[in-house]
Amino acid sequence: MDKKEQAAQSRSRLTLDLSNRMTSALNEYADKHGVTKAEALRNAVELLVAADKAAAQGLKVGAWGFEGQQRLEREFIGIL
């Protein structure tokens, strides 16, 4: 068995129905970041798994940054 056949056997194919809103969001994200839609979804799953592990350890999941001297924080809720 060659490498291409091995790679094909180590993957799963998924059929996914998305709303028009989600399809548009996925297309915009993929175009903006220069990735395929499949790659964007793979990254999203990796992010969701990492967030789930962090939440299981009692951590908050979110984003933060600074606007001038003020720290801005956003907690992501309802996705885990």
RADA-V774048 format. One record per helix or strand of 3 or more residues. SS is the DSSP state (helix for helix, strand for strand). FROM is the first residue (numbers start at 1). TO is the last residue. If there is no record, write none. Layout:
# RADA-V774048
ss | from | to
SS | FROM | TO
SS | FROM | TO
This chain:
# RADA-V774048
ss | from | to
helix | 3 | 9
helix | 20 | 33
helix | 37 | 56
strand | 62 | 67
strand | 70 | 75
